[in-house]
Amino acid sequence: MESKLKGRVLVILLVFLVCVFGIVGFPRNLIQLKDNLRSRIRLGLDLKGGTHLILQVQVEDAVNAVTDQALERLRDELKAKNIPYADIQKTDSTHIVIKGLPQEKSSDMQALVAGDPTGRALTMKVSSAANIRNQALLQSMSTIRNRIDQLSVVEPEIAEYGQSDFELVVQLPGVDDPTRVKDIIQSTALLELKIVQDNPYPSQEAALAAHGGVLPPDAELLPGPRTSSGQSWYLVNKIPAITGRDLTGAEPSKDINGRPSVNFTLNRDGAARFSRVTGQNIGRLLAIVLDRRVVDAPEIHGQISDRGEISGGAFTPEKAADLALVLRSGALPASIKYLSEETVGPSLGADSIRHGVIASIVGLLAVMAFMLVYYHGSGINADLALILNLIILIATFVYIDAVLTLPGIAGVILTVGMGVDSNVLIFERIREEWRSGKAVGAAVAGGFEHAFKTIIDTHVTTIVSAAILFTFGTGPIRGFAVTLTIGLLANLFTSVFVSRTIFDYVLSRRGKGEALSI
């Protein structure tokens, strides 16, 4: 019995030392002790200060883009095979309708699509559309993470939010002015270089009037830079020569006039296409289109291959740097809609920490005092187990690199209550066993044995609830769930193993006939 008790005491001491080392290391003085505590315990957004954003990816934009590309390819194929048709249009994000196909071209058309030769309806597979939506969400997460990483935001969190609404949560610790970050996140940065079919027009009406009220089928009208006479409009090719997907790099620079600009380089395929298009259109204007707006339209003076420049009168050094950043990180596959925004200042976070710590200390002292008054000497047992429980909880946070949030502090306080609840169950069972006439040793053993099942039941049900919170919650709610789960697991160790060891140690040193202080 003595050797088993020593082994259990050594296990407790080892756990205690490992936990203390994880929390504070080997501090040489009080200042280093405080620095170690600050650096090893990661604080969440609500304690450190920063910005919390919830945004929704408009995934239907990605589905529409794929359908538009399919429609353009189909037009090209029909033209290449000399198959006439009356009309081809997109009815919604997943359907394309072709009308007026001659019966004699049915066999030629069969090689492209299947259906009625006089009016075909092409439908995207449900699984394909779902895959495009999911990929758009994942690509948006990756792109947003790349953009934020290049802004040197420390320990940002970008994760899925909710279950099926294609929402993301973005947490930016230390960012208390999110305007620029929001602009960079939201910028689609869809770069397209398109040949200008006609000179810029002073208005949309003028462009339509110049073409008899109907634009050419292979062209589109886009807004251009604002001039002294108003908004200009450009008639450009629908199909771009190259897009942002062809870029391999982008850096802020200055043009020949000293204005801010962005230099970009192209991959092999993009360079080949760009070289061919610019070589065939020397003397014409090349529209640089960013997010469906022409920012500049320089004249093509010669064949261009693998590099180019984006410039504009409205560019500032910061805008040029931001544009280069988003082009490097890749274009978003869909637009972004902000659903909510919360900003926590550093002073508010410091107040939350101070009030949370005060509440935890007051609660801990009140509980410890109650246990001493109500259970006398055995209350010291419960208090030691409770303190070790908190030490294990904090050390686990450090070792698993978890984030402590304000709800997490609430979880710490709740853990104190759960720990005391376990001790109360055990101590009351020991009192009942002792009052029934059993010896002290047998009463202690019976108390732990009968209370153990109840303790397991309460802890398992609470951990299941915490798991549900962690699965469906986000940010601070997850922090609460993690803290509560760790605290409950630590409490199983301290209230059962540690308290029993302390009782056994006290009983081994107890004189014959001496009563147990409980």
Stockholm file with secondary structure:
# STOCKHOLM 1.0

chainA/1-518         MESKLKGRVLVILLVFLVCVFGIVGFPRNLIQLKDNLRSRIRLGLDLKGGTHLILQVQVEDAVNAVTDQALERLRDELKAKNIPYADIQKTDSTHIVIKGLPQEKSSDMQALVAGDPTGRALTMKVSSAANIRNQALLQSMSTIRNRIDQLSVVEPEIAEYGQSDFELVVQLPGVDDPTRVKDIIQSTALLELKIVQDNPYPSQEAALAAHGGVLPPDAELLPGPRTSSGQSWYLVNKIPAITGRDLTGAEPSKDINGRPSVNFTLNRDGAARFSRVTGQNIGRLLAIVLDRRVVDAPEIHGQISDRGEISGGAFTPEKAADLALVLRSGALPASIKYLSEETVGPSLGADSIRHGVIASIVGLLAVMAFMLVYYHGSGINADLALILNLIILIATFVYIDAVLTLPGIAGVILTVGMGVDSNVLIFERIREEWRSGKAVGAAVAGGFEHAFKTIIDTHVTTIVSAAILFTFGTGPIRGFAVTLTIGLLANLFTSVFVSRTIFDYVLSRRGKGEALSI
#=GR chainA/1-518 SS CHHHHHHHHHHHHHHHHHHHHHHHCSCSSHHHHHHHHHHHSEECHHHHCEEEEEEEECTHHHHHHHHHHHHHHHHHHHHHTTCCCSEEEEEETTEEEEECCCGGGHHHHHTTCCSCTTEEEEECCHHHHHHHHHHHHHHHHHHHHHHHHTTTCSSCEEEEESSSSCEEEEEEETCCCCHHHHHHHHCCCCEEEEEEEEEEESSHHHHHHHTTTCCCTTEEEEEEEEETTEEEEEEEESSCSEEGGGEEEEEEEECTTSCEEEEEEECHHHHHHHHHHHHHTTTSBEEEEETTEEEECCBCCSCCCSEEEEECTTCCHHHHHHHHHHHHHCCCSSCEEEEEEEEECHHHHHHHHHHHHHHHHHHHHHHHHHHHHHHTHHHHHHHHHHHHHHHHHHHHHHHTTCEECHHHHHHHHHHHHHHHHHHHHHHHHHHHHHHTTCCHHHHHHHHHHHHHHHHHHHHHHHHHHHHHHHHHCCTHHHHHHHHHHHHHHHHHIIIIIIHHHHHHHHHHTCCTTCCCCC
#=GC SS_cons         CHHHHHHHHHHHHHHHHHHHHHHHCSCSSHHHHHHHHHHHSEECHHHHCEEEEEEEECTHHHHHHHHHHHHHHHHHHHHHTTCCCSEEEEEETTEEEEECCCGGGHHHHHTTCCSCTTEEEEECCHHHHHHHHHHHHHHHHHHHHHHHHTTTCSSCEEEEESSSSCEEEEEEETCCCCHHHHHHHHCCCCEEEEEEEEEEESSHHHHHHHTTTCCCTTEEEEEEEEETTEEEEEEEESSCSEEGGGEEEEEEEECTTSCEEEEEEECHHHHHHHHHHHHHTTTSBEEEEETTEEEECCBCCSCCCSEEEEECTTCCHHHHHHHHHHHHHCCCSSCEEEEEEEEECHHHHHHHHHHHHHHHHHHHHHHHHHHHHHHTHHHHHHHHHHHHHHHHHHHHHHHTTCEECHHHHHHHHHHHHHHHHHHHHHHHHHHHHHHTTCCHHHHHHHHHHHHHHHHHHHHHHHHHHHHHHHHHCCTHHHHHHHHHHHHHHHHHIIIIIIHHHHHHHHHHTCCTTCCCCC
//
